Amino acid sequence: MSRFARFGSQPKIKVTKAGAAGKVYVDYKDVENLRRMMSPNGKVYGRKRLQTNATEQRMVARAIKHARYLGLLPYTSATL
């Protein structure tokens, strides 16, 4: 029995993409994936939940902040 079997397994979220130049990035325009990386209250999930390393987690946080600034994502849970 796995350690997540009691609580229901959480789906792995694909965080990063490889561009044409081979660089890894998180797209701020991909709102559906970014929304899955946030809790219903609007908080960004941690590294262990998203299974990312520190660099990817910084890219996720920066992409979410950028999308919020542009109005693609809400700041609060009232509109999620």
TIMI-2910 file (N, C-alpha, C, CB; in pm, 1 decimal, decimal comma, always signed):
<rs>
+----------+----------+----------+----------+----------+----------+----------+----------+----------+----------+----------+----------+------+
!      n_x !      n_y !      n_z !     ca_x !     ca_y !     ca_z !      c_x !      c_y !      c_z !     cb_x !     cb_y !     cb_z ! resn !
+----------+----------+----------+----------+----------+----------+----------+----------+----------+----------+----------+----------+------+
!    +84,8 !   -117,5 !     +0,0 !     +0,0 !     +0,0 !     +0,0 !    +89,2 !   +123,6 !     +0,0 !    -96,4 !     -0,1 !   +122,2 !  Met !
!    +68,3 !   +210,2 !    -96,1 !   +151,1 !   +329,6 !   -103,3 !   +111,4 !   +427,9 !     +4,9 !   +140,2 !   +394,9 !   -241,0 !  Ser !
!   +195,2 !   +526,1 !    +26,9 !   +167,9 !   +619,7 !   +135,8 !    +55,0 !   +716,8 !   +103,1 !   +292,8 !   +697,1 !   +169,1 !  Arg !
!    +17,3 !   +728,9 !    -26,3 !    -93,6 !   +816,2 !    -63,3 !   -224,3 !   +740,1 !    -78,8 !    -61,6 !   +888,9 !   -191,6 !  Phe !
!   -221,5 !   +608,9 !    -63,5 !   -340,7 !   +528,6 !    -88,1 !   -451,4 !   +559,7 !    +12,4 !   -305,9 !   +380,4 !    -83,1 !  Ala !
!   -413,5 !   +594,1 !   +134,2 !   -515,9 !   +624,8 !   +234,0 !   -591,3 !   +752,5 !   +201,3 !   -453,3 !   +636,5 !   +370,9 !  Arg !
!   -520,3 !   +849,4 !   +151,1 !   -578,7 !   +981,4 !   +131,2 !   -623,9 !  +1005,3 !    -11,7 !   -480,3 !  +1086,7 !   +170,5 !  Phe !
!   -604,7 !   +910,4 !   -100,0 !   -636,1 !   +929,8 !   -241,2 !   -514,8 !   +989,5 !   -310,3 !   -760,7 !  +1020,9 !   -259,4 !  Gly !
!   -473,0 !   +926,9 !   -415,7 !   -352,0 !   +976,2 !   -480,9 !   -379,6 !  +1107,7 !   -552,4 !   -297,8 !   +872,2 !   -580,1 !  Ser !
!   -279,9 !  +1191,8 !   -554,9 !   -292,5 !  +1322,0 !   -618,6 !   -227,8 !  +1313,6 !   -756,2 !   -227,1 !  +1434,5 !   -531,9 !  Gln !
!   -294,2 !  +1363,4 !   -858,0 !   -237,2 !  +1353,2 !   -991,8 !   -112,7 !  +1438,5 !  -1005,9 !   -339,4 !  +1393,7 !  -1095,8 !  Pro !
!    -16,6 !  +1387,3 !  -1080,4 !   +104,6 !  +1463,4 !  -1104,7 !    +74,1 !  +1570,3 !  -1209,1 !   +221,0 !  +1370,8 !  -1151,0 !  Lys !
!   +117,8 !  +1691,1 !  -1183,3 !    +91,3 !  +1803,5 !  -1271,1 !   +216,1 !  +1830,1 !  -1354,7 !    +49,8 !  +1929,7 !  -1189,9 !  Ile !
!   +198,3 !  +1836,8 !  -1484,3 !   +310,1 !  +1868,1 !  -1572,4 !   +336,0 !  +2017,2 !  -1562,9 !   +281,2 !  +1824,9 !  -1720,0 !  Lys !
!   +452,9 !  +2053,3 !  -1513,7 !   +480,7 !  +2192,1 !  -1481,9 !   +554,0 !  +2262,5 !  -1594,1 !   +560,7 !  +2201,2 !  -1355,2 !  Val !
!   +663,2 !  +2205,0 !  -1637,9 !   +750,0 !  +2276,2 !  -1730,2 !   +733,0 !  +2226,0 !  -1872,4 !   +894,5 !  +2262,6 !  -1687,3 !  Thr !
!   +773,5 !  +2308,1 !  -1966,7 !   +773,2 !  +2271,7 !  -2107,2 !   +911,1 !  +2300,5 !  -2164,0 !   +662,8 !  +2348,4 !  -2185,5 !  Lys !
!   +947,8 !  +2228,0 !  -2266,4 !  +1074,1 !  +2253,9 !  -2333,7 !  +1046,3 !  +2332,8 !  -2460,0 !  +1148,9 !  +2122,1 !  -2365,9 !  Ala !
!  +1113,0 !  +2444,8 !  -2475,2 !  +1093,5 !  +2529,2 !  -2591,1 !  +1170,9 !  +2478,5 !  -2710,7 !  +1133,7 !  +2670,4 !  -2560,0 !  Gly !
!  +1166,1 !  +2552,7 !  -2818,4 !  +1235,2 !  +2512,9 !  -2940,6 !  +1385,9 !  +2512,7 !  -2920,8 !  +1197,6 !  +2605,8 !  -3055,6 !  Ala !
!  +1435,4 !  +2601,3 !  -2834,3 !  +1578,9 !  +2608,8 !  -2810,0 !  +1624,4 !  +2507,8 !  -2705,2 !  +1616,9 !  +2749,0 !  -2766,4 !  Ala !
!  +1531,6 !  +2429,4 !  -2650,8 !  +1566,1 !  +2329,7 !  -2551,6 !  +1563,0 !  +2383,2 !  -2409,8 !  +1700,8 !  +2274,4 !  -2580,9 !  Gly !
!  +1527,3 !  +2509,7 !  -2390,6 !  +1520,7 !  +2565,8 !  -2256,6 !  +1387,4 !  +2529,2 !  -2191,5 !  +1539,2 !  +2719,1 !  -2260,7 !  Lys !
!  +1389,9 !  +2514,2 !  -2061,7 !  +1271,1 !  +2477,3 !  -1986,5 !  +1206,0 !  +2604,4 !  -1934,3 !  +1305,8 !  +2379,9 !  -1870,2 !  Val !
!  +1072,8 !  +2613,8 !  -1944,9 !  +1002,2 !  +2732,2 !  -1898,9 !   +861,1 !  +2694,5 !  -1855,7 !   +998,4 !  +2839,7 !  -2008,9 !  Tyr !
!   +797,4 !  +2786,7 !  -1785,3 !   +657,2 !  +2773,4 !  -1747,1 !   +583,7 !  +2886,8 !  -1815,6 !   +637,3 !  +2776,9 !  -1590,0 !  Val !
!   +479,8 !  +2853,2 !  -1890,9 !   +409,0 !  +2953,1 !  -1970,7 !   +302,0 !  +3021,1 !  -1886,0 !   +345,6 !  +2888,3 !  -2096,0 !  Asp !
!   +309,1 !  +3153,1 !  -1874,5 !   +211,4 !  +3226,6 !  -1794,9 !    +76,8 !  +3235,3 !  -1864,4 !   +262,5 !  +3365,5 !  -1764,7 !  Tyr !
!    +71,3 !  +3206,0 !  -1994,4 !    -54,3 !  +3212,9 !  -2068,8 !   -135,1 !  +3083,8 !  -2058,9 !    -26,3 !  +3244,2 !  -2214,1 !  Lys !
!    -75,1 !  +2978,1 !  -2006,2 !   -143,0 !  +2850,0 !  -1989,6 !   -219,5 !  +2851,3 !  -1857,1 !    -41,0 !  +2731,4 !  -1994,2 !  Asp !
!   -334,0 !  +2916,4 !  -1857,7 !   -406,9 !  +2946,1 !  -1734,8 !   -461,2 !  +2819,9 !  -1669,6 !   -520,5 !  +3042,4 !  -1763,3 !  Val !
!   -504,4 !  +2723,4 !  -1747,0 !   -562,8 !  +2602,3 !  -1688,9 !   -459,3 !  +2524,7 !  -1606,8 !   -620,4 !  +2512,5 !  -1799,6 !  Glu !
!   -337,9 !  +2510,4 !  -1658,7 !   -234,3 !  +2441,4 !  -1581,9 !   -193,3 !  +2522,3 !  -1460,0 !   -112,3 !  +2413,8 !  -1669,4 !  Asn !
!   -185,1 !  +2653,1 !  -1473,8 !   -149,1 !  +2736,0 !  -1358,8 !   -256,3 !  +2729,5 !  -1251,2 !   -126,9 !  +2881,1 !  -1402,1 !  Leu !
!   -381,7 !  +2722,5 !  -1291,5 !   -490,7 !  +2714,1 !  -1194,0 !   -484,7 !  +2582,9 !  -1116,9 !   -626,7 !  +2727,8 !  -1263,9 !  Arg !
!   -438,7 !  +2476,1 !  -1181,6 !   -425,5 !  +2347,5 !  -1112,1 !   -309,9 !  +2348,5 !  -1013,4 !   -406,0 !  +2234,7 !  -1212,7 !  Arg !
!   -219,1 !  +2444,6 !  -1027,0 !   -105,7 !  +2455,5 !   -935,1 !   -138,2 !  +2542,5 !   -814,9 !    +15,2 !  +2511,5 !  -1007,4 !  Met !
!   -263,0 !  +2587,7 !   -806,2 !   -305,4 !  +2673,0 !   -696,8 !   -415,2 !  +2603,1 !   -617,2 !   -354,2 !  +2809,5 !   -749,5 !  Met !
!   -422,5 !  +2634,4 !   -488,7 !   -528,8 !  +2580,9 !   -404,7 !   -658,8 !  +2654,7 !   -437,3 !   -493,1 !  +2594,3 !   -253,1 !  Ser !
!   -772,1 !  +2604,6 !   -392,0 !   -897,9 !  +2676,6 !   -416,0 !   -900,4 !  +2816,5 !   -355,0 !  -1013,2 !  +2596,8 !   -361,1 !  Pro !
!   -817,1 !  +2840,6 !   -255,1 !   -810,4 !  +2972,9 !   -193,7 !   -716,0 !  +3067,0 !   -267,9 !   -766,8 !  +2960,5 !    -49,7 !  Asn !
!   -646,1 !  +3018,0 !   -368,0 !   -558,6 !  +3103,6 !   -446,5 !   -412,9 !  +3095,8 !   -408,5 !   -603,0 !  +3242,5 !   -435,1 !  Gly !
!   -376,8 !  +3005,2 !   -317,5 !   -236,6 !  +2991,2 !   -278,6 !   -164,5 !  +2898,1 !   -376,7 !   -225,2 !  +2937,0 !   -133,3 !  Lys !
!    -35,8 !  +2921,7 !   -393,4 !    +45,5 !  +2836,4 !   -480,3 !    +84,2 !  +2712,6 !   -400,3 !   +173,2 !  +2912,3 !   -533,6 !  Val !
!    +64,2 !  +2594,5 !   -460,0 !   +102,1 !  +2471,3 !   -392,6 !   +252,8 !  +2464,5 !   -377,3 !    +50,4 !  +2349,2 !   -469,1 !  Tyr !
!   +297,7 !  +2388,8 !   -277,8 !   +439,7 !  +2375,6 !   -248,7 !   +510,5 !  +2281,7 !   -344,7 !   +458,8 !  +2327,5 !   -107,9 !  Gly !
!   +641,2 !  +2275,9 !   -326,5 !   +725,1 !  +2194,8 !   -415,2 !   +694,7 !  +2046,8 !   -404,3 !   +870,9 !  +2218,3 !   -384,8 !  Arg !
!   +666,4 !  +1999,2 !   -286,0 !   +640,9 !  +1855,9 !   -269,5 !   +511,0 !  +1815,6 !   -336,6 !   +636,7 !  +1818,8 !   -121,5 !  Lys !
!   +411,7 !  +1901,2 !   -332,0 !   +283,3 !  +1871,1 !   -396,6 !   +297,1 !  +1873,4 !   -548,3 !   +175,4 !  +1971,3 !   -351,8 !  Arg !
!   +372,8 !  +1971,8 !   -600,4 !   +389,3 !  +1984,4 !   -745,4 !   +502,0 !  +1898,2 !   -800,2 !   +414,7 !  +2128,2 !   -781,6 !  Leu !
!   +584,5 !  +1844,4 !   -712,5 !   +699,6 !  +1761,2 !   -750,8 !   +792,2 !  +1836,3 !   -844,8 !   +652,6 !  +1631,0 !   -816,9 !  Gln !
!   +830,0 !  +1956,1 !   -803,9 !   +922,3 !  +2037,3 !   -882,0 !  +1048,9 !  +2060,3 !   -801,8 !   +857,9 !  +2171,7 !   -922,2 !  Thr !
!  +1154,1 !  +2101,2 !   -871,4 !  +1273,6 !  +2142,5 !   -799,4 !  +1263,8 !  +2292,2 !   -772,3 !  +1403,0 !  +2107,9 !   -879,9 !  Asn !
!  +1364,2 !  +2348,8 !   -708,6 !  +1357,0 !  +2487,9 !   -664,3 !  +1349,4 !  +2584,8 !   -782,1 !  +1477,6 !  +2521,5 !   -577,5 !  Ala !
!  +1422,7 !  +2557,5 !   -887,4 !  +1421,1 !  +2646,1 !  -1004,1 !  +1284,6 !  +2645,6 !  -1070,3 !  +1528,5 !  +2604,5 !  -1105,1 !  Thr !
!  +1227,2 !  +2527,7 !  -1088,0 !  +1095,3 !  +2517,9 !  -1149,2 !   +988,7 !  +2582,4 !  -1061,3 !  +1060,0 !  +2372,0 !  -1175,9 !  Glu !
!  +1001,7 !  +2569,3 !   -928,4 !   +903,7 !  +2629,3 !   -838,8 !   +908,1 !  +2782,0 !   -848,0 !   +928,7 !  +2583,9 !   -694,4 !  Gln !
!  +1027,1 !  +2838,0 !   -861,8 !  +1038,7 !  +2983,0 !   -880,8 !   +975,2 !  +3025,2 !  -1012,2 !  +1185,9 !  +3026,7 !   -876,9 !  Arg !
!   +993,7 !  +2944,3 !  -1116,8 !   +930,8 !  +2976,5 !  -1245,0 !   +778,4 !  +2969,3 !  -1234,8 !   +980,9 !  +2881,1 !  -1354,5 !  Met !
!   +726,4 !  +2871,8 !  -1160,4 !   +581,9 !  +2859,5 !  -1141,4 !   +528,4 !  +2982,1 !  -1068,2 !   +547,5 !  +2730,5 !  -1063,1 !  Val !
!   +595,1 !  +3020,4 !   -959,8 !   +549,1 !  +3136,2 !   -882,1 !   +554,3 !  +3263,0 !   -966,5 !   +634,5 !  +3153,7 !   -754,8 !  Ala !
!   +658,8 !  +3278,9 !  -1045,2 !   +671,6 !  +3397,5 !  -1130,0 !   +564,2 !  +3399,0 !  -1237,5 !   +810,5 !  +3403,0 !  -1194,4 !  Arg !
!   +533,6 !  +3283,5 !  -1294,8 !   +430,5 !  +3275,7 !  -1399,0 !   +292,1 !  +3305,5 !  -1340,8 !   +431,3 !  +3136,1 !  -1465,4 !  Ala !
!   +264,4 !  +3256,8 !  -1220,1 !   +135,8 !  +3284,2 !  -1157,4 !   +123,3 !  +3432,1 !  -1125,1 !   +118,4 !  +3200,0 !  -1030,4 !  Ile !
!   +230,4 !  +3492,5 !  -1075,0 !   +226,9 !  +3635,2 !  -1045,0 !   +207,2 !  +3717,8 !  -1171,8 !   +355,4 !  +3677,8 !   -974,1 !  Lys !
!   +272,2 !  +3677,2 !  -1279,3 !   +257,9 !  +3746,8 !  -1407,2 !   +114,7 !  +3735,0 !  -1459,4 !   +357,2 !  +3690,3 !  -1510,7 !  His !
!    +57,1 !  +3614,7 !  -1450,1 !    -79,7 !  +3594,4 !  -1496,4 !   -179,4 !  +3671,4 !  -1410,5 !   -114,1 !  +3446,0 !  -1496,0 !  Ala !
!   -152,9 !  +3681,8 !  -1281,0 !   -240,2 !  +3761,2 !  -1194,8 !   -234,3 !  +3908,4 !  -1232,4 !   -201,7 !  +3742,9 !  -1048,0 !  Arg !
!   -114,3 !  +3958,1 !  -1257,7 !    -96,4 !  +4098,8 !  -1292,9 !   -170,0 !  +4133,1 !  -1422,3 !    +52,6 !  +4131,7 !  -1306,8 !  Tyr !
!   -166,8 !  +4041,2 !  -1518,1 !   -234,4 !  +4063,7 !  -1645,5 !   -384,6 !  +4037,4 !  -1638,9 !   -173,1 !  +3976,6 !  -1751,4 !  Leu !
!   -432,1 !  +3987,1 !  -1528,0 !   -575,0 !  +3962,6 !  -1512,4 !   -619,9 !  +3826,9 !  -1562,2 !   -651,4 !  +4067,6 !  -1583,4 !  Gly !
!   -528,1 !  +3737,3 !  -1590,5 !   -565,1 !  +3603,5 !  -1636,8 !   -605,4 !  +3512,8 !  -1520,8 !   -449,3 !  +3540,6 !  -1714,0 !  Leu !
!   -547,9 !  +3536,9 !  -1402,9 !   -579,4 !  +3460,5 !  -1282,2 !   -623,7 !  +3557,6 !  -1173,2 !   -456,5 !  +3375,7 !  -1235,0 !  Leu !
!   -713,1 !  +3513,1 !  -1086,2 !   -756,8 !  +3600,7 !   -975,5 !   -656,6 !  +3598,7 !   -860,6 !   -895,7 !  +3557,7 !   -924,2 !  Pro !
!   -658,7 !  +3703,0 !   -780,9 !   -574,9 !  +3709,5 !   -662,2 !   -639,7 !  +3635,2 !   -545,7 !   -548,1 !  +3855,0 !   -623,9 !  Tyr !
!   -772,4 !  +3636,3 !   -538,4 !   -842,5 !  +3576,6 !   -424,6 !   -930,9 !  +3461,7 !   -471,6 !   -927,1 !  +3682,6 !   -350,7 !  Thr !
!   -988,9 !  +3392,0 !   -373,3 !  -1071,8 !  +3276,8 !   -406,2 !  -1214,3 !  +3315,8 !   -442,1 !  -1073,5 !  +3180,3 !   -291,1 !  Ser !
!  -1249,8 !  +3441,5 !   -429,8 !  -1387,6 !  +3482,5 !   -456,1 !  -1428,0 !  +3457,5 !   -601,5 !  -1405,4 !  +3629,8 !   -422,2 !  Ala !
!  -1332,9 !  +3460,0 !   -692,7 !  -1364,9 !  +3443,7 !   -834,3 !  -1308,5 !  +3314,6 !   -892,2 !  -1312,6 !  +3561,5 !   -912,9 !  Thr !
!  -1249,1 !  +3226,3 !   -810,4 !  -1197,6 !  +3099,6 !   -861,9 !  -1307,9 !  +3009,4 !   -894,9 !  -1106,0 !  +3033,4 !   -764,9 !  Leu !
+----------+----------+----------+----------+----------+----------+----------+----------+----------+----------+----------+----------+------+
</rs>
